[in-house]
Amino acid sequence: MPFRTFNNWLFDGQINTPIPKSKDGIDILKYNSPISHTFVISMFLRHGSLNSYLNKYFNNINLRYLSKEELFKFIKKCVIDFKIKKRDIVYYPRKPKQILYDTLREKIVTLKNDDVMLLCEIIEKSENRDAIFETLGLEKPKKKKCIDKSKKNITNISLEKLLSEHFSIVKM
């Protein structure tokens, strides 16, 4: 898990430890790593002084111009300087993206989040689930493949016959 590897490295208390690779073989410094610039900055929402410091210097698009390695080393130095512990970090559990929840949340604004989740569960268990998904535009009905019969009846023609049918041939 790259998040656990990153957190262990971040809070080990030593400034010179190299940035590790996770046990899964995922490189934390790669461009498609789940640990992005914004994820690192948003980790410190609960710690007021570091949060205001980061907002002052990194709350703009210039954050993306830093390499990940530079940012990670800077954040590690900030963690050591501001004496932040693991328990000071906000934990947001990751939820899989639910398309049904998002569409119902947009369509029915008056319901609370828990009510929308309950409605999603009811729809998932319903017998008319497919019809509801189609009316919301989440699943498109499957189209049947049509096979053109004229393509099936192709016969082999010789080259002479093809040329004589389509071109006027003059012998010299």
N, C-alpha and C positions, 0 to 999 in steps of 0.2 A: 504494500500500500504506500503510494508516494506521499500521502499526507502525513502518515505516521513517521516515515523516514525524515521528512522535512522538519516536522516538529521536534523530533529527537535531536536533529542536528542544530536547530535554532536555539534550543534551550539547554545545550550541554555546558554552557558557561565558558567555553574556550574560543577565543577569537580566530585562532589559526587552523582549526580543523577544516579539511577540504569538504566541499559540497558532495554528498554521497549520491550514489545511484540506489534506487529502491531495489528490494529483493526480487521484484517482478521483472527487473531488467529495464524498467522505464526510466529514462534519463530525465531528471527534474529540470535540467537547463534547456531541454529541447523546446522548440516553438509550439508543439502541440501537447505539451505537458498540461495536466489539469491545474497545476499551481501557476497561476498567472500573476501579473503585476497587481491587478485589482484585488485578487484574492489575498495577496500578502498584505496589502494596505488595509483591507477591510478586517483583518484579523484583530486589530488593535482598537476596536470601537469602544470597548469597555474601559480602557486605560486612558483617562482624560488628558494627561499632559503629553503623552506620546501621540495620541490621536490629534491633538491640536497642532503639534509640531509637524506631523506628517501632512495634515491638511494645509498648513501654511506653505510647505515647500513642494508637495507632490500632488496636490489636488487639481491637476490640469493635464493636458495631453503630453506634456514634456516627460511625464513618467514613462511613456512608451519608448522614448529615445534611449533610455538607459538599458544596458544589457542586463539580462536576468542575474548573471553572476555578480555584477556590481551592486544591484539592488539587494540581493540576498545578503551580501557581506555587510552592506550598510544597515540593513534591518537587524542583523545579528549584533552589530556594534550598538545600535539603539537599544536592543533588548538588554544587553549587558549594562549600558550606561544608565538606563531608566530603571534597572532592577525589576524587570517584569518576570513573573513566574507563569508556568503553564496554566495555573488555575485562573489567571487574569484574562485568558483568551476566551472570546465568545465562541460557543459551539453551535453551529447551525446544522442540524441533520439534513443530509441530502435526500431529496425525494425524487423519485422518477417523474419525468414530465408527463402530466396527464392532459391529453388533448381535450377530453370530455370535460374535465374540471375547468380548464381555461375558457372553453366556449360557453359553458353554463354560467361562469362567473361574469362574463361579458354580457350575456343575454339577460340574466336575472340579477340585477344590481342590488335589489333590496334584501336579498338573503345574506345571512352571515356565512363565513367560510365553513363552519362546521355543518351548517344546513346544506350547503352545496355539496360537501363531501358525502353526507347522508343520501342526498339525491343521486349522486354518482353511483353509490353502492346499490341503491334500489334499481337504477337503470341497468347496471351490470347483471343483476340477478333476474331481471324481467324477461318474460317470454318474447316481448316485442323489441328486444335490444337492437336487432338489425334495422328494423323500421325506424326506430328513434335516431339511430346513428345516421341513417340516410336522410331523414328530415332535417337534421342539424348540419348536414353536409360534411360529416366526418368520414364516412365511407361511401365510395361511389359504387354503384351496382356494376357487377362484372359483365362485360360485353362478351357475347358469343363470337367466336372467330368464324368469319364467312370465308369459304374456300371458293375461289372463282373456278367454275368448271371448264371455262374455255382454256385455262392454263393447263389443265390436266390432259386435254386431247391434242397435245402437240405431237405431230408426226415428223419423223426425220425426212428431210428433203436433201437431195443431192445438190451439189454446188452448181452444176450445169443447169438444172431445172430452175433453181432460184435466180440465176443470172438471166436465163431466157425469159422468165416471167416478168421481171422488173426492169430489165435493160434491153435496149435494142443492140444486138450484136451484129457487127459488120465484119465479114471475113475478108482478109486482104491477101 
